[in-house]
Amino acid sequence: MLAINNLRKNHHYRIVNFDEQLKFTVLDVISDENYLIKTIDSLEIMELQDILRYGISSNYELDEI
């Protein structure tokens, strides 16, 4: 499992939080713990902070794919 501040630009990741899974690519680094991402499935562009705004659950996982 990776820490949020270890993500790299143009790499692919999978995050699981509150039983929801999201696969994404990092497009740009906004700050130490916020990134501009593009989802692999829907190609939607958003900030990673939007995914984690409600906190981190006990089943939280972040892995590179």
All heavy atoms as TSV, in Angstrom:
chain	resi	resn	atom	element	x	y	z
A	1	MET	N	N	0.844	-1.180	0.000
A	1	MET	CA	C	0.000	0.000	0.000
A	1	MET	C	C	0.889	1.243	0.000
A	1	MET	O	O	1.888	1.294	0.699
A	1	MET	CB	C	-0.925	-0.007	1.212
A	1	MET	CG	C	-1.898	1.124	1.178
A	1	MET	SD	S	-3.334	0.925	2.229
A	1	MET	CE	C	-2.645	1.085	3.823
A	2	LEU	N	N	0.500	2.230	-0.780
A	2	LEU	CA	C	1.257	3.455	-0.926
A	2	LEU	C	C	0.682	4.578	-0.070
A	2	LEU	O	O	-0.504	4.579	0.245
A	2	LEU	CB	C	1.221	3.917	-2.385
A	2	LEU	CG	C	1.842	2.997	-3.418
A	2	LEU	CD1	C	1.516	3.501	-4.814
A	2	LEU	CD2	C	3.336	2.936	-3.219
A	3	ALA	N	N	1.519	5.549	0.250
A	3	ALA	CA	C	1.053	6.778	0.890
A	3	ALA	C	C	0.625	7.752	-0.200
A	3	ALA	O	O	1.139	7.716	-1.319
A	3	ALA	CB	C	2.166	7.379	1.732
A	4	ILE	N	N	-0.298	8.624	0.109
A	4	ILE	CA	C	-0.817	9.560	-0.883
A	4	ILE	C	C	0.279	10.453	-1.446
A	4	ILE	O	O	0.297	10.756	-2.636
A	4	ILE	CB	C	-1.960	10.400	-0.281
A	4	ILE	CG1	C	-3.144	9.495	0.024
A	4	ILE	CG2	C	-2.375	11.528	-1.204
A	4	ILE	CD1	C	-4.269	10.169	0.755
A	5	ASN	N	N	1.230	10.862	-0.638
A	5	ASN	CA	C	2.262	11.770	-1.130
A	5	ASN	C	C	3.358	11.066	-1.936
A	5	ASN	O	O	4.319	11.699	-2.353
A	5	ASN	CB	C	2.878	12.579	0.015
A	5	ASN	CG	C	3.510	11.707	1.072
A	5	ASN	OD1	O	3.445	10.490	1.002
A	5	ASN	ND2	N	4.093	12.343	2.061
A	6	ASN	N	N	3.214	9.769	-2.220
A	6	ASN	CA	C	4.182	9.035	-3.037
A	6	ASN	C	C	3.723	8.811	-4.473
A	6	ASN	O	O	4.376	8.095	-5.222
A	6	ASN	CB	C	4.485	7.668	-2.414
A	6	ASN	CG	C	5.320	7.784	-1.175
A	6	ASN	OD1	O	6.005	8.768	-0.967
A	6	ASN	ND2	N	5.257	6.780	-0.326
A	7	LEU	N	N	2.609	9.401	-4.872
A	7	LEU	CA	C	2.105	9.207	-6.231
A	7	LEU	C	C	2.984	9.952	-7.232
A	7	LEU	O	O	3.531	11.006	-6.928
A	7	LEU	CB	C	0.660	9.691	-6.337
A	7	LEU	CG	C	-0.338	9.048	-5.385
A	7	LEU	CD1	C	-1.735	9.558	-5.685
A	7	LEU	CD2	C	-0.292	7.549	-5.460
A	8	ARG	N	N	3.088	9.394	-8.434
A	8	ARG	CA	C	3.922	9.988	-9.480
A	8	ARG	C	C	3.083	10.323	-10.702
A	8	ARG	O	O	2.148	9.601	-11.043
A	8	ARG	CB	C	5.023	9.020	-9.893
A	8	ARG	CG	C	5.985	8.727	-8.796
A	8	ARG	CD	C	7.100	7.878	-9.318
A	8	ARG	NE	N	7.732	7.176	-8.214
A	8	ARG	CZ	C	8.366	6.044	-8.336
A	8	ARG	NH1	N	8.449	5.456	-9.507
A	8	ARG	NH2	N	8.920	5.482	-7.299
A	9	LYS	N	N	3.470	11.376	-11.354
A	9	LYS	CA	C	2.790	11.829	-12.567
A	9	LYS	C	C	2.885	10.763	-13.656
A	9	LYS	O	O	3.926	10.127	-13.820
A	9	LYS	CB	C	3.444	13.130	-13.028
A	9	LYS	CG	C	2.701	13.871	-14.075
A	9	LYS	CD	C	3.369	15.211	-14.303
A	9	LYS	CE	C	2.696	15.960	-15.400
A	9	LYS	NZ	N	3.329	17.271	-15.610
A	10	ASN	N	N	1.789	10.552	-14.388
A	10	ASN	CA	C	1.663	9.607	-15.500
A	10	ASN	C	C	1.713	8.138	-15.086
A	10	ASN	O	O	1.879	7.276	-15.943
A	10	ASN	CB	C	2.712	9.882	-16.585
A	10	ASN	CG	C	2.536	11.246	-17.206
A	10	ASN	OD1	O	1.423	11.697	-17.403
A	10	ASN	ND2	N	3.639	11.908	-17.496
A	11	HIS	N	N	1.547	7.836	-13.813
A	11	HIS	CA	C	1.460	6.458	-13.342
A	11	HIS	C	C	-0.001	6.129	-13.060
A	11	HIS	O	O	-0.822	7.005	-12.813
A	11	HIS	CB	C	2.300	6.258	-12.079
A	11	HIS	CG	C	3.763	6.223	-12.352
A	11	HIS	ND1	N	4.524	5.101	-12.149
A	11	HIS	CD2	C	4.614	7.159	-12.829
A	11	HIS	CE1	C	5.779	5.348	-12.474
A	11	HIS	NE2	N	5.852	6.610	-12.895
A	12	HIS	N	N	-0.334	4.847	-13.084
A	12	HIS	CA	C	-1.704	4.369	-12.884
A	12	HIS	C	C	-1.832	3.770	-11.485
A	12	HIS	O	O	-0.959	3.023	-11.043
A	12	HIS	CB	C	-2.058	3.304	-13.922
A	12	HIS	CG	C	-1.878	3.767	-15.327
A	12	HIS	ND1	N	-2.745	4.640	-15.937
A	12	HIS	CD2	C	-0.930	3.489	-16.234
A	12	HIS	CE1	C	-2.337	4.870	-17.162
A	12	HIS	NE2	N	-1.225	4.174	-17.367
A	13	TYR	N	N	-2.964	4.076	-10.820
A	13	TYR	CA	C	-3.195	3.625	-9.458
A	13	TYR	C	C	-4.623	3.126	-9.303
A	13	TYR	O	O	-5.494	3.432	-10.105
A	13	TYR	CB	C	-2.954	4.770	-8.468
A	13	TYR	CG	C	-1.536	5.276	-8.500
A	13	TYR	CD1	C	-1.182	6.362	-9.292
A	13	TYR	CD2	C	-0.544	4.660	-7.755
A	13	TYR	CE1	C	0.126	6.817	-9.341
A	13	TYR	CE2	C	0.764	5.111	-7.784
A	13	TYR	CZ	C	1.092	6.187	-8.585
A	13	TYR	OH	O	2.377	6.628	-8.629
A	14	ARG	N	N	-4.829	2.370	-8.224
A	14	ARG	CA	C	-6.152	1.898	-7.830
A	14	ARG	C	C	-6.345	2.281	-6.378
A	14	ARG	O	O	-5.487	2.013	-5.535
A	14	ARG	CB	C	-6.266	0.391	-7.979
A	14	ARG	CG	C	-7.618	-0.174	-7.552
A	14	ARG	CD	C	-7.655	-1.684	-7.666
A	14	ARG	NE	N	-6.688	-2.313	-6.788
A	14	ARG	CZ	C	-6.952	-2.722	-5.540
A	14	ARG	NH1	N	-8.149	-2.581	-5.048
A	14	ARG	NH2	N	-6.014	-3.285	-4.810
A	15	ILE	N	N	-7.470	2.927	-6.087
A	15	ILE	CA	C	-7.777	3.289	-4.702
A	15	ILE	C	C	-9.107	2.642	-4.318
A	15	ILE	O	O	-10.038	2.600	-5.118
A	15	ILE	CB	C	-7.830	4.827	-4.524
A	15	ILE	CG1	C	-7.906	5.186	-3.052
A	15	ILE	CG2	C	-8.960	5.448	-5.315
A	15	ILE	CD1	C	-7.661	6.651	-2.772
A	16	VAL	N	N	-9.148	2.090	-3.117
A	16	VAL	CA	C	-10.371	1.537	-2.544
A	16	VAL	C	C	-10.627	2.315	-1.265
A	16	VAL	O	O	-9.753	2.430	-0.412
A	16	VAL	CB	C	-10.233	0.035	-2.228
A	16	VAL	CG1	C	-11.480	-0.487	-1.553
A	16	VAL	CG2	C	-9.906	-0.757	-3.475
A	17	ASN	N	N	-11.834	2.882	-1.153
A	17	ASN	CA	C	-12.208	3.651	0.032
A	17	ASN	C	C	-13.715	3.547	0.192
A	17	ASN	O	O	-14.465	3.783	-0.753
A	17	ASN	CB	C	-11.770	5.113	-0.134
A	17	ASN	CG	C	-11.800	5.877	1.160
A	17	ASN	OD1	O	-11.659	5.303	2.235
A	17	ASN	ND2	N	-11.975	7.180	1.069
A	18	PHE	N	N	-14.173	3.175	1.369
A	18	PHE	CA	C	-15.596	2.968	1.638
A	18	PHE	C	C	-16.202	1.998	0.625
A	18	PHE	O	O	-17.282	2.225	0.079
A	18	PHE	CB	C	-16.362	4.297	1.636
A	18	PHE	CG	C	-16.007	5.190	2.787
A	18	PHE	CD1	C	-15.246	6.337	2.585
A	18	PHE	CD2	C	-16.418	4.887	4.067
A	18	PHE	CE1	C	-14.909	7.155	3.646
A	18	PHE	CE2	C	-16.094	5.701	5.129
A	18	PHE	CZ	C	-15.333	6.840	4.919
A	19	ASP	N	N	-15.492	0.912	0.335
A	19	ASP	CA	C	-15.922	-0.164	-0.569
A	19	ASP	C	C	-16.105	0.276	-2.022
A	19	ASP	O	O	-16.672	-0.449	-2.819
A	19	ASP	CB	C	-17.204	-0.832	-0.072
A	19	ASP	CG	C	-16.980	-1.582	1.230
A	19	ASP	OD1	O	-15.885	-2.165	1.385
A	19	ASP	OD2	O	-17.881	-1.582	2.081
A	20	GLU	N	N	-15.647	1.465	-2.384
A	20	GLU	CA	C	-15.681	1.908	-3.770
A	20	GLU	C	C	-14.278	1.848	-4.342
A	20	GLU	O	O	-13.317	2.241	-3.687
A	20	GLU	CB	C	-16.230	3.326	-3.869
A	20	GLU	CG	C	-17.688	3.426	-3.493
A	20	GLU	CD	C	-18.250	4.804	-3.752
A	20	GLU	OE1	O	-17.674	5.537	-4.581
A	20	GLU	OE2	O	-19.245	5.133	-3.125
A	21	GLN	N	N	-14.166	1.366	-5.568
A	21	GLN	CA	C	-12.864	1.218	-6.215
A	21	GLN	C	C	-12.769	2.191	-7.388
A	21	GLN	O	O	-13.723	2.357	-8.144
A	21	GLN	CB	C	-12.705	-0.207	-6.731
A	21	GLN	CG	C	-11.397	-0.435	-7.434
A	21	GLN	CD	C	-11.211	-1.881	-7.812
A	21	GLN	OE1	O	-11.362	-2.754	-6.983
A	21	GLN	NE2	N	-10.892	-2.121	-9.054
A	22	LEU	N	N	-11.618	2.841	-7.521
A	22	LEU	CA	C	-11.400	3.785	-8.601
A	22	LEU	C	C	-9.995	3.577	-9.150
A	22	LEU	O	O	-9.026	3.532	-8.389
A	22	LEU	CB	C	-11.550	5.218	-8.088
A	22	LEU	CG	C	-11.296	6.328	-9.086
A	22	LEU	CD1	C	-12.410	6.360	-10.125
A	22	LEU	CD2	C	-11.204	7.662	-8.380
A	23	LYS	N	N	-9.895	3.423	-10.463
A	23	LYS	CA	C	-8.602	3.329	-11.132
A	23	LYS	C	C	-8.361	4.655	-11.830
A	23	LYS	O	O	-9.259	5.188	-12.491
A	23	LYS	CB	C	-8.599	2.192	-12.135
A	23	LYS	CG	C	-8.737	0.835	-11.496
A	23	LYS	CD	C	-8.784	-0.253	-12.527
A	23	LYS	CE	C	-9.000	-1.600	-11.858
A	23	LYS	NZ	N	-9.132	-2.677	-12.847
A	24	PHE	N	N	-7.158	5.205	-11.674
A	24	PHE	CA	C	-6.895	6.528	-12.214
A	24	PHE	C	C	-5.437	6.703	-12.615
A	24	PHE	O	O	-4.570	5.926	-12.238
A	24	PHE	CB	C	-7.285	7.611	-11.199
A	24	PHE	CG	C	-6.496	7.572	-9.914
A	24	PHE	CD1	C	-5.339	8.310	-9.774
A	24	PHE	CD2	C	-6.921	6.813	-8.846
A	24	PHE	CE1	C	-4.611	8.283	-8.594
A	24	PHE	CE2	C	-6.215	6.774	-7.651
A	24	PHE	CZ	C	-5.054	7.519	-7.540
A	25	THR	N	N	-5.199	7.756	-13.393
A	25	THR	CA	C	-3.862	8.173	-13.803
A	25	THR	C	C	-3.623	9.562	-13.237
A	25	THR	O	O	-4.507	10.417	-13.297
A	25	THR	CB	C	-3.769	8.235	-15.344
A	25	THR	OG1	O	-4.094	6.964	-15.868
A	25	THR	CG2	C	-2.379	8.629	-15.793
A	26	VAL	N	N	-2.432	9.803	-12.706
A	26	VAL	CA	C	-2.094	11.118	-12.182
A	26	VAL	C	C	-1.661	12.006	-13.351
A	26	VAL	O	O	-0.734	11.669	-14.087
A	26	VAL	CB	C	-0.969	11.016	-11.131
A	26	VAL	CG1	C	-0.532	12.397	-10.676
A	26	VAL	CG2	C	-1.408	10.180	-9.942
A	27	LEU	N	N	-2.354	13.129	-13.521
A	27	LEU	CA	C	-2.025	14.072	-14.588
A	27	LEU	C	C	-1.065	15.156	-14.124
A	27	LEU	O	O	-0.195	15.585	-14.884
A	27	LEU	CB	C	-3.296	14.730	-15.129
A	27	LEU	CG	C	-4.335	13.809	-15.752
A	27	LEU	CD1	C	-5.550	14.619	-16.159
A	27	LEU	CD2	C	-3.753	13.059	-16.933
A	28	ASP	N	N	-1.250	15.631	-12.887
A	28	ASP	CA	C	-0.415	16.718	-12.387
A	28	ASP	C	C	-0.435	16.722	-10.864
A	28	ASP	O	O	-1.394	16.251	-10.251
A	28	ASP	CB	C	-0.936	18.053	-12.914
A	28	ASP	CG	C	0.094	19.165	-12.864
A	28	ASP	OD1	O	1.278	18.878	-12.584
A	28	ASP	OD2	O	-0.285	20.317	-13.116
A	29	VAL	N	N	0.612	17.273	-10.273
A	29	VAL	CA	C	0.707	17.411	-8.822
A	29	VAL	C	C	0.245	18.816	-8.459
A	29	VAL	O	O	0.805	19.797	-8.944
A	29	VAL	CB	C	2.156	17.184	-8.337
A	29	VAL	CG1	C	2.258	17.366	-6.845
A	29	VAL	CG2	C	2.656	15.814	-8.764
A	30	ILE	N	N	-0.786	18.904	-7.621
A	30	ILE	CA	C	-1.302	20.197	-7.180
A	30	ILE	C	C	-0.618	20.626	-5.888
A	30	ILE	O	O	-0.203	21.767	-5.744
A	30	ILE	CB	C	-2.831	20.142	-6.999
A	30	ILE	CG1	C	-3.495	19.840	-8.350
A	30	ILE	CG2	C	-3.356	21.437	-6.405
A	30	ILE	CD1	C	-4.972	19.581	-8.277
A	31	SER	N	N	-0.513	19.703	-4.940
A	31	SER	CA	C	0.184	19.941	-3.666
A	31	SER	C	C	0.691	18.592	-3.165
A	31	SER	O	O	0.545	17.587	-3.850
A	31	SER	CB	C	-0.754	20.598	-2.650
A	31	SER	OG	O	-1.769	19.715	-2.262
A	32	ASP	N	N	1.252	18.567	-1.957
A	32	ASP	CA	C	1.821	17.327	-1.415
A	32	ASP	C	C	0.821	16.185	-1.363
A	32	ASP	O	O	1.181	15.042	-1.571
A	32	ASP	CB	C	2.381	17.550	-0.013
A	32	ASP	CG	C	3.698	18.296	-0.038
A	32	ASP	OD1	O	4.329	18.332	-1.104
A	32	ASP	OD2	O	4.079	18.842	1.012
A	33	GLU	N	N	-0.430	16.471	-1.052
A	33	GLU	CA	C	-1.424	15.407	-0.920
A	33	GLU	C	C	-2.632	15.621	-1.821
A	33	GLU	O	O	-3.707	15.089	-1.558
A	33	GLU	CB	C	-1.856	15.278	0.539
A	33	GLU	CG	C	-0.720	14.787	1.417
A	33	GLU	CD	C	-1.172	14.401	2.803
A	33	GLU	OE1	O	-2.371	14.485	3.096
A	33	GLU	OE2	O	-0.308	14.015	3.594
A	34	ASN	N	N	-2.475	16.389	-2.891
A	34	ASN	CA	C	-3.567	16.586	-3.832
A	34	ASN	C	C	-3.019	16.518	-5.255
A	34	ASN	O	O	-1.963	17.084	-5.540
A	34	ASN	CB	C	-4.280	17.908	-3.603
A	34	ASN	CG	C	-5.608	17.975	-4.317
A	34	ASN	OD1	O	-6.168	16.956	-4.713
A	34	ASN	ND2	N	-6.132	19.169	-4.479
A	35	TYR	N	N	-3.742	15.815	-6.096
A	35	TYR	CA	C	-3.303	15.570	-7.462
A	35	TYR	C	C	-4.469	15.757	-8.419
A	35	TYR	O	O	-5.616	15.518	-8.058
A	35	TYR	CB	C	-2.787	14.127	-7.602
A	35	TYR	CG	C	-1.636	13.823	-6.694
A	35	TYR	CD1	C	-1.847	13.407	-5.383
A	35	TYR	CD2	C	-0.334	13.946	-7.137
A	35	TYR	CE1	C	-0.790	13.133	-4.545
A	35	TYR	CE2	C	0.734	13.671	-6.308
A	35	TYR	CZ	C	0.498	13.268	-5.011
A	35	TYR	OH	O	1.550	13.000	-4.173
A	36	LEU	N	N	-4.169	16.158	-9.638
A	36	LEU	CA	C	-5.152	16.184	-10.702
A	36	LEU	C	C	-5.115	14.803	-11.328
A	36	LEU	O	O	-4.051	14.333	-11.754
A	36	LEU	CB	C	-4.806	17.256	-11.736
A	36	LEU	CG	C	-5.837	17.498	-12.817
A	36	LEU	CD1	C	-7.131	18.029	-12.204
A	36	LEU	CD2	C	-5.303	18.477	-13.845
A	37	ILE	N	N	-6.267	14.116	-11.351
A	37	ILE	CA	C	-6.309	12.737	-11.826
A	37	ILE	C	C	-7.329	12.583	-12.949
A	37	ILE	O	O	-8.233	13.409	-13.094
A	37	ILE	CB	C	-6.633	11.753	-10.681
A	37	ILE	CG1	C	-8.033	12.010	-10.114
A	37	ILE	CG2	C	-5.575	11.812	-9.598
A	37	ILE	CD1	C	-8.520	10.933	-9.149
A	38	LYS	N	N	-7.157	11.521	-13.736
A	38	LYS	CA	C	-8.132	11.156	-14.762
A	38	LYS	C	C	-8.498	9.702	-14.522
A	38	LYS	O	O	-7.627	8.830	-14.465
A	38	LYS	CB	C	-7.544	11.322	-16.155
A	38	LYS	CG	C	-8.516	10.921	-17.256
A	38	LYS	CD	C	-8.033	11.300	-18.640
A	38	LYS	CE	C	-6.857	10.471	-19.061
A	38	LYS	NZ	N	-6.473	10.685	-20.452
A	39	THR	N	N	-9.794	9.428	-14.364
A	39	THR	CA	C	-10.237	8.060	-14.128
A	39	THR	C	C	-10.023	7.243	-15.396
A	39	THR	O	O	-10.189	7.740	-16.509
A	39	THR	CB	C	-11.708	7.996	-13.710
A	39	THR	OG1	O	-12.513	8.509	-14.754
A	39	THR	CG2	C	-11.952	8.776	-12.429
A	40	ILE	N	N	-9.645	6.001	-15.237
A	40	ILE	CA	C	-9.380	5.124	-16.379
A	40	ILE	C	C	-10.683	4.665	-17.024
A	40	ILE	O	O	-10.777	4.558	-18.241
A	40	ILE	CB	C	-8.515	3.925	-15.941
A	40	ILE	CG1	C	-7.115	4.430	-15.565
A	40	ILE	CG2	C	-8.433	2.874	-17.039
A	40	ILE	CD1	C	-6.197	3.382	-14.989
A	41	ASP	N	N	-11.721	4.442	-16.229
A	41	ASP	CA	C	-12.982	3.929	-16.759
A	41	ASP	C	C	-13.813	4.989	-17.477
A	41	ASP	O	O	-14.280	4.782	-18.583
A	41	ASP	CB	C	-13.813	3.303	-15.642
A	41	ASP	CG	C	-13.110	2.116	-15.016
A	41	ASP	OD1	O	-12.353	1.434	-15.736
A	41	ASP	OD2	O	-13.301	1.877	-13.815
A	42	SER	N	N	-14.000	6.156	-16.854
A	42	SER	CA	C	-14.881	7.173	-17.433
A	42	SER	C	C	-14.147	8.354	-18.055
A	42	SER	O	O	-14.773	9.223	-18.644
A	42	SER	CB	C	-15.842	7.693	-16.362
A	42	SER	OG	O	-15.122	8.416	-15.383
A	43	LEU	N	N	-12.820	8.403	-17.882
A	43	LEU	CA	C	-11.974	9.486	-18.394
A	43	LEU	C	C	-12.342	10.852	-17.810
A	43	LEU	O	O	-12.026	11.888	-18.378
A	43	LEU	CB	C	-12.011	9.536	-19.920
A	43	LEU	CG	C	-11.572	8.249	-20.622
A	43	LEU	CD1	C	-11.713	8.420	-22.117
A	43	LEU	CD2	C	-10.160	7.864	-20.245
A	44	GLU	N	N	-12.980	10.841	-16.653
A	44	GLU	CA	C	-13.343	12.076	-15.959
A	44	GLU	C	C	-12.102	12.652	-15.284
A	44	GLU	O	O	-11.307	11.926	-14.689
A	44	GLU	CB	C	-14.417	11.774	-14.919
A	44	GLU	CG	C	-14.910	12.974	-14.179
A	44	GLU	CD	C	-15.980	12.617	-13.158
A	44	GLU	OE1	O	-16.395	11.440	-13.088
A	44	GLU	OE2	O	-16.385	13.522	-12.430
A	45	ILE	N	N	-11.926	13.967	-15.346
A	45	ILE	CA	C	-10.792	14.636	-14.716
A	45	ILE	C	C	-11.285	15.304	-13.442
A	45	ILE	O	O	-12.300	16.009	-13.450
A	45	ILE	CB	C	-10.159	15.652	-15.676
A	45	ILE	CG1	C	-9.568	14.909	-16.873
A	45	ILE	CG2	C	-9.095	16.474	-14.954
A	45	ILE	CD1	C	-9.005	15.791	-17.949
A	46	MET	N	N	-10.565	15.064	-12.337
A	46	MET	CA	C	-10.947	15.612	-11.034
A	46	MET	C	C	-9.712	15.683	-10.152
A	46	MET	O	O	-8.635	15.258	-10.548
A	46	MET	CB	C	-12.013	14.738	-10.380
A	46	MET	CG	C	-11.521	13.343	-10.022
A	46	MET	SD	S	-12.754	12.275	-9.309
A	46	MET	CE	C	-13.565	11.712	-10.770
A	47	GLU	N	N	-9.899	16.196	-8.945
A	47	GLU	CA	C	-8.819	16.216	-7.964
A	47	GLU	C	C	-8.959	15.012	-7.042
A	47	GLU	O	O	-10.074	14.617	-6.694
A	47	GLU	CB	C	-8.862	17.493	-7.142
A	47	GLU	CG	C	-8.519	18.728	-7.942
A	47	GLU	CD	C	-8.473	19.985	-7.098
A	47	GLU	OE1	O	-8.343	19.880	-5.849
A	47	GLU	OE2	O	-8.571	21.070	-7.686
A	48	LEU	N	N	-7.838	14.432	-6.639
A	48	LEU	CA	C	-7.860	13.290	-5.721
A	48	LEU	C	C	-8.509	13.675	-4.399
A	48	LEU	O	O	-9.183	12.862	-3.771
A	48	LEU	CB	C	-6.445	12.757	-5.499
A	48	LEU	CG	C	-6.322	11.541	-4.602
A	48	LEU	CD1	C	-7.087	10.354	-5.186
A	48	LEU	CD2	C	-4.875	11.161	-4.392
A	49	GLN	N	N	-8.346	14.911	-3.988
A	49	GLN	CA	C	-8.939	15.382	-2.737
A	49	GLN	C	C	-10.461	15.239	-2.751
A	49	GLN	O	O	-11.083	15.033	-1.717
A	49	GLN	CB	C	-8.546	16.846	-2.539
A	49	GLN	CG	C	-8.621	17.344	-1.141
A	49	GLN	CD	C	-7.996	18.716	-1.043
A	49	GLN	OE1	O	-8.321	19.605	-1.817
A	49	GLN	NE2	N	-7.095	18.890	-0.097
A	50	ASP	N	N	-11.088	15.324	-3.933
A	50	ASP	CA	C	-12.536	15.128	-4.039
A	50	ASP	C	C	-12.934	13.703	-3.666
A	50	ASP	O	O	-14.015	13.481	-3.138
A	50	ASP	CB	C	-13.019	15.425	-5.455
A	50	ASP	CG	C	-12.871	16.891	-5.825
A	50	ASP	OD1	O	-12.783	17.733	-4.907
A	50	ASP	OD2	O	-12.828	17.176	-7.034
A	51	ILE	N	N	-12.070	12.729	-3.944
A	51	ILE	CA	C	-12.343	11.327	-3.617
A	51	ILE	C	C	-12.216	11.091	-2.111
A	51	ILE	O	O	-12.947	10.301	-1.540
A	51	ILE	CB	C	-11.360	10.397	-4.366
A	51	ILE	CG1	C	-11.383	10.651	-5.863
A	51	ILE	CG2	C	-11.602	8.941	-4.036
A	51	ILE	CD1	C	-12.722	10.421	-6.514
A	52	LEU	N	N	-11.286	11.793	-1.476
A	52	LEU	CA	C	-10.987	11.549	-0.059
A	52	LEU	C	C	-11.601	12.578	0.883
A	52	LEU	O	O	-11.295	12.580	2.063
A	52	LEU	CB	C	-9.463	11.532	0.133
A	52	LEU	CG	C	-8.709	10.478	-0.665
A	52	LEU	CD1	C	-7.216	10.648	-0.488
A	52	LEU	CD2	C	-9.155	9.085	-0.271
A	53	ARG	N	N	-12.482	13.426	0.396
A	53	ARG	CA	C	-13.002	14.518	1.216
A	53	ARG	C	C	-13.806	14.039	2.419
A	53	ARG	O	O	-13.912	14.740	3.413
A	53	ARG	CB	C	-13.804	15.486	0.372
A	53	ARG	CG	C	-15.286	15.243	0.345
A	53	ARG	CD	C	-16.042	16.299	-0.360
A	53	ARG	NE	N	-15.644	16.267	-1.753
A	53	ARG	CZ	C	-16.190	16.993	-2.694
A	53	ARG	NH1	N	-17.142	17.815	-2.403
A	53	ARG	NH2	N	-15.782	16.892	-3.927
A	54	TYR	N	N	-14.382	12.854	2.366
A	54	TYR	CA	C	-15.193	12.351	3.482
A	54	TYR	C	C	-14.388	11.467	4.428
A	54	TYR	O	O	-14.946	10.819	5.292
A	54	TYR	CB	C	-16.406	11.591	2.943
A	54	TYR	CG	C	-17.279	12.472	2.097
A	54	TYR	CD1	C	-17.385	12.263	0.734
A	54	TYR	CD2	C	-17.967	13.539	2.657
A	54	TYR	CE1	C	-18.170	13.095	-0.049
A	54	TYR	CE2	C	-18.748	14.376	1.883
A	54	TYR	CZ	C	-18.850	14.140	0.527
A	54	TYR	OH	O	-19.613	14.968	-0.248
A	55	GLY	N	N	-13.081	11.429	4.255
A	55	GLY	CA	C	-12.230	10.668	5.148
A	55	GLY	C	C	-11.767	9.357	4.540
A	55	GLY	O	O	-12.074	9.039	3.397
A	56	ILE	N	N	-11.018	8.633	5.321
A	56	ILE	CA	C	-10.452	7.358	4.893
A	56	ILE	C	C	-11.063	6.256	5.739
A	56	ILE	O	O	-11.066	6.336	6.965
A	56	ILE	CB	C	-8.920	7.379	5.030
A	56	ILE	CG1	C	-8.339	8.409	4.054
A	56	ILE	CG2	C	-8.326	6.010	4.782
A	56	ILE	CD1	C	-6.847	8.608	4.170
A	57	SER	N	N	-11.595	5.225	5.081
A	57	SER	CA	C	-12.267	4.139	5.791
A	57	SER	C	C	-11.266	3.073	6.249
A	57	SER	O	O	-10.088	3.118	5.909
A	57	SER	CB	C	-13.311	3.498	4.882
A	57	SER	OG	O	-12.677	2.802	3.828
A	58	SER	N	N	-11.769	2.102	6.962
A	58	SER	CA	C	-10.911	1.013	7.448
A	58	SER	C	C	-10.473	0.090	6.323
A	58	SER	O	O	-9.491	-0.631	6.454
A	58	SER	CB	C	-11.640	0.214	8.525
A	58	SER	OG	O	-12.814	-0.366	7.984
A	59	ASN	N	N	-11.168	0.101	5.172
A	59	ASN	CA	C	-10.781	-0.751	4.049
A	59	ASN	C	C	-9.976	0.020	2.997
A	59	ASN	O	O	-9.821	-0.436	1.886
A	59	ASN	CB	C	-12.015	-1.393	3.409
A	59	ASN	CG	C	-12.859	-0.403	2.634
A	59	ASN	OD1	O	-12.845	0.789	2.906
A	59	ASN	ND2	N	-13.623	-0.895	1.685
A	60	TYR	N	N	-9.422	1.171	3.364
A	60	TYR	CA	C	-8.658	2.014	2.448
A	60	TYR	C	C	-7.423	1.290	1.920
A	60	TYR	O	O	-6.669	0.702	2.688
A	60	TYR	CB	C	-8.236	3.299	3.168
A	60	TYR	CG	C	-7.254	4.153	2.426
A	60	TYR	CD1	C	-7.673	4.998	1.416
A	60	TYR	CD2	C	-5.901	4.097	2.722
A	60	TYR	CE1	C	-6.788	5.784	0.719
A	60	TYR	CE2	C	-4.998	4.878	2.033
A	60	TYR	CZ	C	-5.437	5.715	1.037
A	60	TYR	OH	O	-4.552	6.488	0.351
A	61	GLU	N	N	-7.230	1.347	0.608
A	61	GLU	CA	C	-6.035	0.804	-0.040
A	61	GLU	C	C	-5.662	1.705	-1.200
A	61	GLU	O	O	-6.525	2.212	-1.900
A	61	GLU	CB	C	-6.295	-0.581	-0.618
A	61	GLU	CG	C	-6.315	-1.696	0.370
A	61	GLU	CD	C	-6.458	-3.036	-0.322
A	61	GLU	OE1	O	-5.849	-3.243	-1.373
A	61	GLU	OE2	O	-7.214	-3.869	0.201
A	62	LEU	N	N	-4.368	1.893	-1.427
A	62	LEU	CA	C	-3.872	2.641	-2.564
A	62	LEU	C	C	-2.697	1.859	-3.129
A	62	LEU	O	O	-1.703	1.644	-2.436
A	62	LEU	CB	C	-3.442	4.040	-2.167
A	62	LEU	CG	C	-2.826	4.923	-3.232
A	62	LEU	CD1	C	-3.815	5.169	-4.383
A	62	LEU	CD2	C	-2.379	6.246	-2.651
A	63	ASP	N	N	-2.823	1.398	-4.376
A	63	ASP	CA	C	-1.794	0.573	-5.003
A	63	ASP	C	C	-1.534	1.039	-6.421
A	63	ASP	O	O	-2.434	1.534	-7.095
A	63	ASP	CB	C	-2.236	-0.904	-5.063
A	63	ASP	CG	C	-2.461	-1.475	-3.671
A	63	ASP	OD1	O	-1.544	-1.411	-2.860
A	63	ASP	OD2	O	-3.575	-1.976	-3.435
A	64	GLU	N	N	-0.308	0.838	-6.884
A	64	GLU	CA	C	0.022	1.112	-8.291
A	64	GLU	C	C	-0.381	-0.092	-9.137
A	64	GLU	O	O	-0.212	-1.232	-8.719
A	64	GLU	CB	C	1.517	1.379	-8.439
A	64	GLU	CG	C	1.892	1.852	-9.823
A	64	GLU	CD	C	3.300	2.400	-9.901
A	64	GLU	OE1	O	4.028	2.353	-8.902
A	64	GLU	OE2	O	3.665	2.859	-10.990
A	65	ILE	N	N	-0.936	0.169	-10.316
A	65	ILE	CA	C	-1.320	-0.929	-11.211
A	65	ILE	C	C	-0.538	-0.855	-12.501
A	65	ILE	O	O	0.093	0.112	-12.809
A	65	ILE	CB	C	-2.834	-0.935	-11.509
A	65	ILE	CG1	C	-3.317	0.415	-12.015
A	65	ILE	CG2	C	-3.608	-1.327	-10.291
A	65	ILE	CD1	C	-4.764	0.400	-12.491
